[in-house]
Amino acid sequence: MASGHDERLFILAFDHRGSLKEHMFGIRGREPDPAEFARLADAKLLVWRASRRPWRGGSPRGSRGADR
């Protein structure tokens, strides 16, 4: 099946819901304490900053998933 896109496409998939805190941080069946919450927020910020790099790096318009 053709994708309809024949150039490079930059996409960053990121699950920021419960699976992040369970699988990456081992927090299961409870809400994170303040320190854990801060670590989760830092991880999400890191991913968000990484997702912005193609824009700052001059990737061609149309190659970023948000351009679609």
PyMOL Python script that loads the backbone (N, CA, C, O; Angstrom):
from pymol import cmd

cmd.read_pdbstr("""\
ATOM      1  N   MET A   1       0.840  -1.165   0.000  1.00  0.00           N
ATOM      2  CA  MET A   1       0.000   0.000   0.000  1.00  0.00           C
ATOM      3  C   MET A   1       0.893   1.239   0.000  1.00  0.00           C
ATOM      4  O   MET A   1       1.810   1.349   0.814  1.00  0.00           O
ATOM      5  N   ALA A   2       0.632   2.138  -0.884  1.00  0.00           N
ATOM      6  CA  ALA A   2       1.408   3.373  -0.972  1.00  0.00           C
ATOM      7  C   ALA A   2       1.027   4.318   0.170  1.00  0.00           C
ATOM      8  O   ALA A   2      -0.136   4.408   0.565  1.00  0.00           O
ATOM      9  N   SER A   3       2.024   5.006   0.681  1.00  0.00           N
ATOM     10  CA  SER A   3       1.776   5.914   1.802  1.00  0.00           C
ATOM     11  C   SER A   3       1.249   7.259   1.351  1.00  0.00           C
ATOM     12  O   SER A   3       0.647   7.979   2.147  1.00  0.00           O
ATOM     13  N   GLY A   4       1.459   7.619   0.092  1.00  0.00           N
ATOM     14  CA  GLY A   4       1.056   8.928  -0.389  1.00  0.00           C
ATOM     15  C   GLY A   4       2.065  10.005  -0.034  1.00  0.00           C
ATOM     16  O   GLY A   4       1.807  11.194  -0.223  1.00  0.00           O
ATOM     17  N   HIS A   5       3.198   9.595   0.474  1.00  0.00           N
ATOM     18  CA  HIS A   5       4.243  10.537   0.868  1.00  0.00           C
ATOM     19  C   HIS A   5       5.565   9.939   0.450  1.00  0.00           C
ATOM     20  O   HIS A   5       5.932   8.860   0.917  1.00  0.00           O
ATOM     21  N   ASP A   6       6.284  10.618  -0.421  1.00  0.00           N
ATOM     22  CA  ASP A   6       7.531  10.035  -0.928  1.00  0.00           C
ATOM     23  C   ASP A   6       8.783  10.778  -0.461  1.00  0.00           C
ATOM     24  O   ASP A   6       9.857  10.602  -1.036  1.00  0.00           O
ATOM     25  N   GLU A   7       8.655  11.601   0.572  1.00  0.00           N
ATOM     26  CA  GLU A   7       9.806  12.280   1.140  1.00  0.00           C
ATOM     27  C   GLU A   7       9.990  11.850   2.584  1.00  0.00           C
ATOM     28  O   GLU A   7       9.159  11.120   3.125  1.00  0.00           O
ATOM     29  N   ARG A   8      11.074  12.296   3.215  1.00  0.00           N
ATOM     30  CA  ARG A   8      11.307  11.973   4.623  1.00  0.00           C
ATOM     31  C   ARG A   8      10.202  12.589   5.468  1.00  0.00           C
ATOM     32  O   ARG A   8       9.749  13.703   5.207  1.00  0.00           O
ATOM     33  N   LEU A   9       9.779  11.849   6.479  1.00  0.00           N
ATOM     34  CA  LEU A   9       8.733  12.313   7.376  1.00  0.00           C
ATOM     35  C   LEU A   9       9.211  12.107   8.807  1.00  0.00           C
ATOM     36  O   LEU A   9       9.576  10.995   9.189  1.00  0.00           O
ATOM     37  N   PHE A  10       9.209  13.176   9.600  1.00  0.00           N
ATOM     38  CA  PHE A  10       9.665  13.128  10.986  1.00  0.00           C
ATOM     39  C   PHE A  10       8.457  13.055  11.915  1.00  0.00           C
ATOM     40  O   PHE A  10       7.663  13.994  11.973  1.00  0.00           O
ATOM     41  N   ILE A  11       8.315  11.951  12.639  1.00  0.00           N
ATOM     42  CA  ILE A  11       7.198  11.757  13.562  1.00  0.00           C
ATOM     43  C   ILE A  11       7.760  11.230  14.877  1.00  0.00           C
ATOM     44  O   ILE A  11       8.614  10.344  14.889  1.00  0.00           O
ATOM     45  N   LEU A  12       7.274  11.781  15.973  1.00  0.00           N
ATOM     46  CA  LEU A  12       7.680  11.295  17.290  1.00  0.00           C
ATOM     47  C   LEU A  12       6.423  10.847  18.024  1.00  0.00           C
ATOM     48  O   LEU A  12       5.606  11.675  18.427  1.00  0.00           O
ATOM     49  N   ALA A  13       6.271   9.561  18.193  1.00  0.00           N
ATOM     50  CA  ALA A  13       5.132   9.029  18.935  1.00  0.00           C
ATOM     51  C   ALA A  13       5.513   8.946  20.407  1.00  0.00           C
ATOM     52  O   ALA A  13       6.602   8.486  20.752  1.00  0.00           O
ATOM     53  N   PHE A  14       4.617   9.390  21.260  1.00  0.00           N
ATOM     54  CA  PHE A  14       4.928   9.423  22.684  1.00  0.00           C
ATOM     55  C   PHE A  14       3.648   9.219  23.474  1.00  0.00           C
ATOM     56  O   PHE A  14       2.683   9.963  23.298  1.00  0.00           O
ATOM     57  N   ASP A  15       3.632   8.226  24.333  1.00  0.00           N
ATOM     58  CA  ASP A  15       2.476   7.944  25.184  1.00  0.00           C
ATOM     59  C   ASP A  15       2.721   8.577  26.543  1.00  0.00           C
ATOM     60  O   ASP A  15       3.605   8.141  27.281  1.00  0.00           O
ATOM     61  N   HIS A  16       1.962   9.580  26.874  1.00  0.00           N
ATOM     62  CA  HIS A  16       2.187  10.324  28.114  1.00  0.00           C
ATOM     63  C   HIS A  16       1.179   9.963  29.203  1.00  0.00           C
ATOM     64  O   HIS A  16       1.107  10.635  30.232  1.00  0.00           O
ATOM     65  N   ARG A  17       0.419   8.924  28.982  1.00  0.00           N
ATOM     66  CA  ARG A  17      -0.594   8.544  29.965  1.00  0.00           C
ATOM     67  C   ARG A  17      -0.033   7.562  30.982  1.00  0.00           C
ATOM     68  O   ARG A  17       1.154   7.612  31.302  1.00  0.00           O
ATOM     69  N   GLY A  18      -0.858   6.688  31.483  1.00  0.00           N
ATOM     70  CA  GLY A  18      -0.476   5.775  32.553  1.00  0.00           C
ATOM     71  C   GLY A  18       0.687   4.860  32.231  1.00  0.00           C
ATOM     72  O   GLY A  18       1.461   4.508  33.121  1.00  0.00           O
ATOM     73  N   SER A  19       0.824   4.469  30.974  1.00  0.00           N
ATOM     74  CA  SER A  19       1.900   3.528  30.658  1.00  0.00           C
ATOM     75  C   SER A  19       3.273   4.144  30.879  1.00  0.00           C
ATOM     76  O   SER A  19       4.218   3.422  31.196  1.00  0.00           O
ATOM     77  N   LEU A  20       3.410   5.440  30.724  1.00  0.00           N
ATOM     78  CA  LEU A  20       4.696   6.081  30.986  1.00  0.00           C
ATOM     79  C   LEU A  20       5.072   5.927  32.458  1.00  0.00           C
ATOM     80  O   LEU A  20       6.182   5.501  32.780  1.00  0.00           O
ATOM     81  N   LYS A  21       4.150   6.272  33.339  1.00  0.00           N
ATOM     82  CA  LYS A  21       4.496   6.186  34.762  1.00  0.00           C
ATOM     83  C   LYS A  21       4.636   4.742  35.221  1.00  0.00           C
ATOM     84  O   LYS A  21       5.425   4.461  36.123  1.00  0.00           O
ATOM     85  N   GLU A  22       3.886   3.818  34.617  1.00  0.00           N
ATOM     86  CA  GLU A  22       3.995   2.418  35.018  1.00  0.00           C
ATOM     87  C   GLU A  22       5.250   1.751  34.467  1.00  0.00           C
ATOM     88  O   GLU A  22       6.010   1.140  35.218  1.00  0.00           O
ATOM     89  N   HIS A  23       5.467   1.864  33.172  1.00  0.00           N
ATOM     90  CA  HIS A  23       6.547   1.104  32.533  1.00  0.00           C
ATOM     91  C   HIS A  23       7.906   1.786  32.634  1.00  0.00           C
ATOM     92  O   HIS A  23       8.928   1.106  32.731  1.00  0.00           O
ATOM     93  N   MET A  24       7.937   3.097  32.613  1.00  0.00           N
ATOM     94  CA  MET A  24       9.216   3.772  32.652  1.00  0.00           C
ATOM     95  C   MET A  24       9.647   4.125  34.078  1.00  0.00           C
ATOM     96  O   MET A  24      10.837   4.141  34.392  1.00  0.00           O
ATOM     97  N   PHE A  25       8.660   4.408  34.934  1.00  0.00           N
ATOM     98  CA  PHE A  25       8.986   4.852  36.280  1.00  0.00           C
ATOM     99  C   PHE A  25       8.558   3.873  37.372  1.00  0.00           C
ATOM    100  O   PHE A  25       8.854   4.095  38.546  1.00  0.00           O
ATOM    101  N   GLY A  26       7.866   2.796  37.003  1.00  0.00           N
ATOM    102  CA  GLY A  26       7.489   1.774  37.976  1.00  0.00           C
ATOM    103  C   GLY A  26       6.441   2.212  38.990  1.00  0.00           C
ATOM    104  O   GLY A  26       6.364   1.640  40.078  1.00  0.00           O
ATOM    105  N   ILE A  27       5.635   3.213  38.656  1.00  0.00           N
ATOM    106  CA  ILE A  27       4.600   3.705  39.562  1.00  0.00           C
ATOM    107  C   ILE A  27       3.290   3.025  39.162  1.00  0.00           C
ATOM    108  O   ILE A  27       2.716   3.342  38.120  1.00  0.00           O
ATOM    109  N   ARG A  28       2.821   2.094  39.988  1.00  0.00           N
ATOM    110  CA  ARG A  28       1.626   1.309  39.640  1.00  0.00           C
ATOM    111  C   ARG A  28       0.580   1.412  40.735  1.00  0.00           C
ATOM    112  O   ARG A  28       0.894   1.317  41.922  1.00  0.00           O
ATOM    113  N   GLY A  29      -0.657   1.606  40.330  1.00  0.00           N
ATOM    114  CA  GLY A  29      -1.782   1.546  41.253  1.00  0.00           C
ATOM    115  C   GLY A  29      -1.908   2.698  42.236  1.00  0.00           C
ATOM    116  O   GLY A  29      -2.624   2.590  43.231  1.00  0.00           O
ATOM    117  N   ARG A  30      -1.224   3.789  41.969  1.00  0.00           N
ATOM    118  CA  ARG A  30      -1.309   4.946  42.859  1.00  0.00           C
ATOM    119  C   ARG A  30      -0.883   6.196  42.089  1.00  0.00           C
ATOM    120  O   ARG A  30      -0.307   6.113  41.004  1.00  0.00           O
ATOM    121  N   GLU A  31      -1.170   7.316  42.656  1.00  0.00           N
ATOM    122  CA  GLU A  31      -0.716   8.569  42.072  1.00  0.00           C
ATOM    123  C   GLU A  31       0.747   8.797  42.466  1.00  0.00           C
ATOM    124  O   GLU A  31       1.164   8.383  43.548  1.00  0.00           O
ATOM    125  N   PRO A  32       1.518   9.442  41.612  1.00  0.00           N
ATOM    126  CA  PRO A  32       2.916   9.702  41.958  1.00  0.00           C
ATOM    127  C   PRO A  32       3.027  10.707  43.103  1.00  0.00           C
ATOM    128  O   PRO A  32       2.208  11.617  43.236  1.00  0.00           O
ATOM    129  N   ASP A  33       4.059  10.520  43.924  1.00  0.00           N
ATOM    130  CA  ASP A  33       4.316  11.508  44.972  1.00  0.00           C
ATOM    131  C   ASP A  33       4.930  12.754  44.303  1.00  0.00           C
ATOM    132  O   ASP A  33       5.229  12.712  43.109  1.00  0.00           O
ATOM    133  N   PRO A  34       5.121  13.843  45.035  1.00  0.00           N
ATOM    134  CA  PRO A  34       5.621  15.075  44.406  1.00  0.00           C
ATOM    135  C   PRO A  34       6.959  14.920  43.672  1.00  0.00           C
ATOM    136  O   PRO A  34       7.141  15.500  42.602  1.00  0.00           O
ATOM    137  N   ALA A  35       7.875  14.164  44.221  1.00  0.00           N
ATOM    138  CA  ALA A  35       9.167  13.964  43.556  1.00  0.00           C
ATOM    139  C   ALA A  35       8.996  13.159  42.264  1.00  0.00           C
ATOM    140  O   ALA A  35       9.607  13.477  41.243  1.00  0.00           O
ATOM    141  N   GLU A  36       8.164  12.120  42.315  1.00  0.00           N
ATOM    142  CA  GLU A  36       7.906  11.314  41.117  1.00  0.00           C
ATOM    143  C   GLU A  36       7.180  12.145  40.066  1.00  0.00           C
ATOM    144  O   GLU A  36       7.469  12.038  38.874  1.00  0.00           O
ATOM    145  N   PHE A  37       6.248  12.963  40.506  1.00  0.00           N
ATOM    146  CA  PHE A  37       5.516  13.832  39.585  1.00  0.00           C
ATOM    147  C   PHE A  37       6.492  14.772  38.868  1.00  0.00           C
ATOM    148  O   PHE A  37       6.369  14.994  37.664  1.00  0.00           O
ATOM    149  N   ALA A  38       7.448  15.317  39.599  1.00  0.00           N
ATOM    150  CA  ALA A  38       8.448  16.209  39.005  1.00  0.00           C
ATOM    151  C   ALA A  38       9.289  15.464  37.971  1.00  0.00           C
ATOM    152  O   ALA A  38       9.595  16.011  36.911  1.00  0.00           O
ATOM    153  N   ARG A  39       9.664  14.215  38.273  1.00  0.00           N
ATOM    154  CA  ARG A  39      10.435  13.411  37.307  1.00  0.00           C
ATOM    155  C   ARG A  39       9.626  13.123  36.053  1.00  0.00           C
ATOM    156  O   ARG A  39      10.158  13.175  34.945  1.00  0.00           O
ATOM    157  N   LEU A  40       8.335  12.817  36.220  1.00  0.00           N
ATOM    158  CA  LEU A  40       7.464  12.596  35.066  1.00  0.00           C
ATOM    159  C   LEU A  40       7.372  13.860  34.213  1.00  0.00           C
ATOM    160  O   LEU A  40       7.472  13.800  32.987  1.00  0.00           O
ATOM    161  N   ALA A  41       7.183  14.989  34.862  1.00  0.00           N
ATOM    162  CA  ALA A  41       7.084  16.262  34.139  1.00  0.00           C
ATOM    163  C   ALA A  41       8.380  16.551  33.383  1.00  0.00           C
ATOM    164  O   ALA A  41       8.345  17.014  32.243  1.00  0.00           O
ATOM    165  N   ASP A  42       9.521  16.280  34.014  1.00  0.00           N
ATOM    166  CA  ASP A  42      10.811  16.492  33.352  1.00  0.00           C
ATOM    167  C   ASP A  42      10.953  15.595  32.122  1.00  0.00           C
ATOM    168  O   ASP A  42      11.454  16.037  31.087  1.00  0.00           O
ATOM    169  N   ALA A  43      10.516  14.346  32.228  1.00  0.00           N
ATOM    170  CA  ALA A  43      10.599  13.415  31.095  1.00  0.00           C
ATOM    171  C   ALA A  43       9.723  13.890  29.946  1.00  0.00           C
ATOM    172  O   ALA A  43      10.138  13.841  28.788  1.00  0.00           O
ATOM    173  N   LYS A  44       8.517  14.348  30.254  1.00  0.00           N
ATOM    174  CA  LYS A  44       7.614  14.848  29.213  1.00  0.00           C
ATOM    175  C   LYS A  44       8.195  16.092  28.552  1.00  0.00           C
ATOM    176  O   LYS A  44       8.095  16.256  27.336  1.00  0.00           O
ATOM    177  N   LEU A  45       8.797  16.962  29.345  1.00  0.00           N
ATOM    178  CA  LEU A  45       9.409  18.165  28.789  1.00  0.00           C
ATOM    179  C   LEU A  45      10.575  17.811  27.866  1.00  0.00           C
ATOM    180  O   LEU A  45      10.747  18.426  26.814  1.00  0.00           O
ATOM    181  N   LEU A  46      11.363  16.830  28.257  1.00  0.00           N
ATOM    182  CA  LEU A  46      12.472  16.388  27.421  1.00  0.00           C
ATOM    183  C   LEU A  46      11.975  15.894  26.066  1.00  0.00           C
ATOM    184  O   LEU A  46      12.546  16.238  25.031  1.00  0.00           O
ATOM    185  N   VAL A  47      10.919  15.093  26.068  1.00  0.00           N
ATOM    186  CA  VAL A  47      10.368  14.579  24.817  1.00  0.00           C
ATOM    187  C   VAL A  47       9.804  15.722  23.987  1.00  0.00           C
ATOM    188  O   VAL A  47       9.998  15.754  22.772  1.00  0.00           O
ATOM    189  N   TRP A  48       9.110  16.658  24.620  1.00  0.00           N
ATOM    190  CA  TRP A  48       8.549  17.794  23.886  1.00  0.00           C
ATOM    191  C   TRP A  48       9.671  18.608  23.243  1.00  0.00           C
ATOM    192  O   TRP A  48       9.567  18.999  22.080  1.00  0.00           O
ATOM    193  N   ARG A  49      10.737  18.864  23.991  1.00  0.00           N
ATOM    194  CA  ARG A  49      11.858  19.624  23.426  1.00  0.00           C
ATOM    195  C   ARG A  49      12.479  18.891  22.239  1.00  0.00           C
ATOM    196  O   ARG A  49      12.834  19.511  21.236  1.00  0.00           O
ATOM    197  N   ALA A  50      12.608  17.576  22.358  1.00  0.00           N
ATOM    198  CA  ALA A  50      13.161  16.789  21.250  1.00  0.00           C
ATOM    199  C   ALA A  50      12.258  16.863  20.030  1.00  0.00           C
ATOM    200  O   ALA A  50      12.737  16.872  18.896  1.00  0.00           O
ATOM    201  N   SER A  51      10.952  16.917  20.261  1.00  0.00           N
ATOM    202  CA  SER A  51      10.022  16.979  19.127  1.00  0.00           C
ATOM    203  C   SER A  51      10.114  18.304  18.391  1.00  0.00           C
ATOM    204  O   SER A  51       9.716  18.385  17.229  1.00  0.00           O
ATOM    205  N   ARG A  52      10.623  19.335  19.028  1.00  0.00           N
ATOM    206  CA  ARG A  52      10.759  20.653  18.414  1.00  0.00           C
ATOM    207  C   ARG A  52      12.019  20.767  17.568  1.00  0.00           C
ATOM    208  O   ARG A  52      12.141  21.706  16.782  1.00  0.00           O
ATOM    209  N   ARG A  53      12.946  19.852  17.704  1.00  0.00           N
ATOM    210  CA  ARG A  53      14.235  19.959  17.010  1.00  0.00           C
ATOM    211  C   ARG A  53      14.122  20.042  15.498  1.00  0.00           C
ATOM    212  O   ARG A  53      14.840  20.840  14.895  1.00  0.00           O
ATOM    213  N   PRO A  54      13.257  19.259  14.845  1.00  0.00           N
ATOM    214  CA  PRO A  54      13.180  19.393  13.383  1.00  0.00           C
ATOM    215  C   PRO A  54      12.825  20.815  12.933  1.00  0.00           C
ATOM    216  O   PRO A  54      13.295  21.263  11.887  1.00  0.00           O
ATOM    217  N   TRP A  55      12.011  21.520  13.699  1.00  0.00           N
ATOM    218  CA  TRP A  55      11.651  22.891  13.330  1.00  0.00           C
ATOM    219  C   TRP A  55      12.869  23.799  13.443  1.00  0.00           C
ATOM    220  O   TRP A  55      13.146  24.598  12.549  1.00  0.00           O
ATOM    221  N   ARG A  56      13.586  23.668  14.538  1.00  0.00           N
ATOM    222  CA  ARG A  56      14.764  24.505  14.758  1.00  0.00           C
ATOM    223  C   ARG A  56      15.903  24.095  13.836  1.00  0.00           C
ATOM    224  O   ARG A  56      16.736  24.923  13.467  1.00  0.00           O
ATOM    225  N   GLY A  57      15.944  22.825  13.465  1.00  0.00           N
ATOM    226  CA  GLY A  57      17.035  22.325  12.636  1.00  0.00           C
ATOM    227  C   GLY A  57      16.851  22.565  11.155  1.00  0.00           C
ATOM    228  O   GLY A  57      17.715  22.203  10.356  1.00  0.00           O
ATOM    229  N   GLY A  58      15.745  23.167  10.778  1.00  0.00           N
ATOM    230  CA  GLY A  58      15.539  23.504   9.373  1.00  0.00           C
ATOM    231  C   GLY A  58      15.024  22.373   8.513  1.00  0.00           C
ATOM    232  O   GLY A  58      15.278  22.355   7.309  1.00  0.00           O
ATOM    233  N   SER A  59      14.306  21.425   9.097  1.00  0.00           N
ATOM    234  CA  SER A  59      13.738  20.357   8.266  1.00  0.00           C
ATOM    235  C   SER A  59      12.769  20.974   7.265  1.00  0.00           C
ATOM    236  O   SER A  59      12.114  21.969   7.576  1.00  0.00           O
ATOM    237  N   PRO A  60      12.669  20.405   6.075  1.00  0.00           N
ATOM    238  CA  PRO A  60      11.813  20.977   5.043  1.00  0.00           C
ATOM    239  C   PRO A  60      10.342  20.996   5.456  1.00  0.00           C
ATOM    240  O   PRO A  60       9.848  20.048   6.067  1.00  0.00           O
ATOM    241  N   ARG A  61       9.656  22.073   5.122  1.00  0.00           N
ATOM    242  CA  ARG A  61       8.211  22.164   5.395  1.00  0.00           C
ATOM    243  C   ARG A  61       7.528  20.996   4.712  1.00  0.00           C
ATOM    244  O   ARG A  61       7.847  20.668   3.569  1.00  0.00           O
ATOM    245  N   GLY A  62       6.601  20.374   5.398  1.00  0.00           N
ATOM    246  CA  GLY A  62       5.904  19.213   4.852  1.00  0.00           C
ATOM    247  C   GLY A  62       6.502  17.903   5.301  1.00  0.00           C
ATOM    248  O   GLY A  62       5.890  16.852   5.111  1.00  0.00           O
ATOM    249  N   SER A  63       7.703  17.935   5.900  1.00  0.00           N
ATOM    250  CA  SER A  63       8.335  16.700   6.344  1.00  0.00           C
ATOM    251  C   SER A  63       8.032  16.397   7.797  1.00  0.00           C
ATOM    252  O   SER A  63       8.364  15.318   8.287  1.00  0.00           O
ATOM    253  N   ARG A  64       7.405  17.334   8.493  1.00  0.00           N
ATOM    254  CA  ARG A  64       7.096  17.163   9.906  1.00  0.00           C
ATOM    255  C   ARG A  64       5.647  16.693  10.036  1.00  0.00           C
ATOM    256  O   ARG A  64       4.756  17.195   9.350  1.00  0.00           O
ATOM    257  N   GLY A  65       5.429  15.732  10.917  1.00  0.00           N
ATOM    258  CA  GLY A  65       4.085  15.170  11.059  1.00  0.00           C
ATOM    259  C   GLY A  65       3.020  16.221  11.344  1.00  0.00           C
ATOM    260  O   GLY A  65       1.882  16.074  10.898  1.00  0.00           O
ATOM    261  N   ALA A  66       3.363  17.274  12.075  1.00  0.00           N
ATOM    262  CA  ALA A  66       2.390  18.318  12.382  1.00  0.00           C
ATOM    263  C   ALA A  66       2.066  19.182  11.177  1.00  0.00           C
ATOM    264  O   ALA A  66       1.098  19.942  11.219  1.00  0.00           O
ATOM    265  N   ASP A  67       2.848  19.092  10.096  1.00  0.00           N
ATOM    266  CA  ASP A  67       2.562  19.856   8.884  1.00  0.00           C
ATOM    267  C   ASP A  67       1.409  19.240   8.115  1.00  0.00           C
ATOM    268  O   ASP A  67       0.829  19.879   7.237  1.00  0.00           O
ATOM    269  N   ARG A  68       1.085  18.026   8.436  1.00  0.00           N
ATOM    270  CA  ARG A  68       0.054  17.301   7.677  1.00  0.00           C
ATOM    271  C   ARG A  68      -1.311  17.580   8.192  1.00  0.00           C
ATOM    272  O   ARG A  68      -2.290  17.050   7.666  1.00  0.00           O
TER     273      ARG A  68
END
""", "prot")
cmd.dss("prot")
cmd.show_as("cartoon", "prot")
cmd.util.cbc("prot")
cmd.orient("prot")
